């Protein structure tokens, strides 16, 4: 085992915080990340890491490593991972008593993810007061960050980048980096708080209602209505209903290609198309920042590439009205309220106030986690246009062979290129070498949990079998059976269309995947915890879901009959 970096754009490491996990990382940033995108990510990661310690007044207790040293969200083998060692050091700043195991709500790892209490108890108590105040004021910060991110995203979309100077393009990129880092602070506070109070609710129920159904904790902290990451599914459903009201348009959509879709939006050939184009423009104005790998600026999102939206509309047109996400959401809200009333009727009177306080904050922060994630994703999208413009200019000048090669530069090289000081021959050589590294890294993966240094694991093709049973983590209760629709990557999801009643089998899902949940009878993913984005949305719609079955996209044949139990975490492949 070597402590040398696996690829040239990996993060470097400090032994003190050398504990990592891939859990949930693929949900946020799947696959191998290109060098420039990784450098941009590292820059804003440092902004929020340092910003939190400064905000809580603990910058003297925890020194945040500067890039390329690994902060909380670094890269190993070209892949995004989570530095849970540094995350637990963050948590220890405000932990008292037995410490905190809030990370178990998001990550695999059990007791290994439990932080110790702060070494200075008096400081930890003061820091706990400070972060509790952030939790209690979370909605105010979310609304502020929403305004900032929406304004920045819309300005970025409408700006004429061709008139900007190279220096102005770099300034815009730096502004996008700073904005993403500052806004991620709000996502961190919501995630931590949601995990803390969800854990607290579980402890109360364990003590006073030990024989309760195991899914109650999850059920009462979801079904919240209006959750941000459920909006894409509802918005695309609404577009499909507008089409269904126009029979001629609905018929046309059954065989519509992405190219024709864009052409008809640009020049509507009929009154039906004109009406739909107006609705679609409103949709993109609000949700165009969404897409598979949406926080990675090297990827196009819905405002640039309509393929996923089109296939999701077509799938919804085939769905029956019982799949209406608005109605599914209302049913889950009703079910949640019924469970809440039953719990309150059974809990001792002396713990009711404690339970209600924890529940109110858990629901607020878990809903807020999805909103703060959207704010952060919008901010990340502002980083793309100035880089794309620089790439096109560098390709036109012959500095790059292709405009897309800009993503294989490193950030210092991009700055040199903008100043006219990048050696073209050297840059092209470096880009070629990094492309080879990229392909090599794609052929390997990492353990779920590991300490640095770590050996990469060569990918091996699993053999799909027609009869088998697998055990994972149930993250959304209920049972479902149907044909498996296996989607092996974020790229494959862009053109995927589920038939009603199929079971979605995917490596990960995030907010931009959730329109696929509407026709699906159930969802199975390889990674994710109880409060992962996939689990949260599945519970909003009452769709059974199972997580944490590694390699499941290779193990289940596409089209096989699958039965899943979102309570027990069982997935059965039937002959």
C-alpha positions, 0 to 999 in steps of 0.5 A: 500500500502506497501513500502516493496519490492515485491520480494527479488531481487527488487531494493530499492528506493529513494523518490526523483526519485520514478516515474516509467513506464513499457512502452518499458521495456518489449520490452528490458527485457520481463517477470520476470528476474531471481535474478542473471541476475537482479544483473548483470543488476544493476551493469552495469546500475550504470556504465553507469549512473555514466559514463554519469555524469562524461563524461558531467562534471555534477557528482557534480549536480546529484548523481547517486544511487548505487545498489541496489538503483534504478538507471535509469533501476531498477527492481520492482516485479522482472520486469525491469522498467524505472525510468523516474524520474531519467531519467528526472533528467538526462535530466534537466542537459542539458535542457534550456527554456521549458525543454525537452519532448524527452521521449514521442518518446519512452514512454507513459505518455504525459506531465508527461514525460517532464523535467524541465529546469536545475536549473543552466541555465549557467551550463545547457547551457554548458552541452547542448554544451557537449551533442550536441557534443556527438550527432554530433560525434555519428557515431564515438563512435558507430564504436568504440563500435562496434569494442569493442563489436564484439571483446569481443563477438567473443573472448567469443564464442571461448574461452575454458572456461573449462580451466579458473580458478574460479577467471578468470571466475569472472574477465570475468564476471566483464569485461562483466559488465563494457563493457556493461555499457560503451557501453550503454553510446553510446546507451543513447546518440543516444536515447536522441539525436534521440528523441530530434531532432525528436521532433524538426522536429515535432515542425517545421512542426507543425508551418509551415505545420500544415495541413500535413499528421500526419505520415510525421515526422515518415516517414522522420526519418525512411526508412533510409536503413542499419538500424542495427535492420533490419539486422536479417530479411534481413540475414535470408531472404538471407539464405532462398534464398540460400536454395530456389536455391537448390530444394532438400534442400528446400524440406528437410527444409519444415519438418526439426526439430531443432535437425536435423538442428543442426546435419546436420550443424555439419556433412553436409550430402550433398554438398548442406548442406555443402554450406549452413553450411558455410553460416550459420556459417557466419550468426552466426559469425555476428548475433549469439548474437541476440535472444528473451531477448538477453540482459538477460544473463540467456537466450540462443541466436541464437548461442546456440539455432537455433529454431527461425532462423529455423522457420523464414527460413521456413516462408521465404521459403513460402513467395513470392518475393514481401516480399524481405526485401531488396526491401521493404527497397529500396521502403521505402527509395524512399518514404522518399526522395519524402516526404523530397523533398515535405516538403522542397518545402513547407517550408519557405526559412528561416527555411530550414537550421534549418530543414535540420540540425535537419533532418540530426541529427535525421536520423543519431541518430535514425539509430545509436540508433539501432546500439548502441543497437546491440553493447550493446546486444553483450556486454551483451552476454559476461556475460553468458559463465562465469556464465554458466561454474560456474553453471556447476562446482557448480552442479558437486560439489553438491553445486547446484542441477542443473547448471541452478540454478546458475541464482537464486543465488545473485551476492555476493553468486556467488562470494562466491561460486567461492571462495569455501565459499558458504554454499550449504544447505543455497544456496539451501534453498535460491534458492528454496525460490526464485523460489517460488517468481519467480512464484508468480511474474509471476502471477502479473503485474505493472501499466503502470506509477506509483510512489513508493510504488506500489501494484502489479496487479494480472494477469487476463485472458482477454476474446478474442472476435470475433468482436471488435475495439481497439485504439492504437498508429499508429507507421508505416503508412498503412492499412492491413488485414489478419488472426491474429497470436497471439504470447503471449511471447518471449518464444513462439516466438522462435518456431513461424512461420507466414504464408504469409499475417498474422497479427503479434499480440505480447506483444512486438517485438525487433530486434530479432523478426523482421524476423517475419515481412517479411511474416507479413502483419502488426504488433500489439504490446502492448507497444512501442513508435514512436522510439521503436525498433519495430516501427523503423523496421516496418517503414524500411520495410513499414509494418503497425504497431500499438502499445500501446494496452494493453492486445491485445494478450489476446483480439484477438483470434488466427486466427481471421480476423484483420484489422489494420491502422498504421496511426490512430492506429485502430485495428478492429477484424472482424467476 
